[in-house]
């Protein structure tokens, strides 16, 4: 059950966290035979996911692994997963007000109540957190994986038109 203070903050719109938000790509090439798959095993194409501050670099071509929370295929609940960087697109900065998402973030932080001001893994609610999220969104939208993705989608559209 929500305690009274948390409920009052939610009603006033004060209970939020800044977060890096992205979408799961629609199509991507996988395997040695280079066949096309839609979305990922866990997430449907276009699913909005909340990206954590934590990431792991990788020597592979996909650019590392990001920790995300999102709605899984054919499920109503939010799940947490590590997902390859090249499976995400359209990074942006958003304020998260969704109580389910905030509770899941708090659970990952080890909190029994939602306290976005004390988030470590999940960005936070101050101006410094907002600036960090904006910087990361700009980086992920301009990195080589996003550029390659845009070029691949453009060439695919040209091939379909022929």
Secondary structure, 3 states (H helix, E strand, C coil): CCCHHHHHHHHHCCCCEEEEEEEECCEEEECCCCEEEECCCCCCCCCEEEEEEEEECCCCCCCCEEEEEEECCCCCCEEEEEEEHHHEEEEEEEEECCHHHHHHHHHHHCCCCCCHHHCCCCCECCHHHHHHHHHHHHHHHHCHHHHHHHHHHHHHHHHHHC
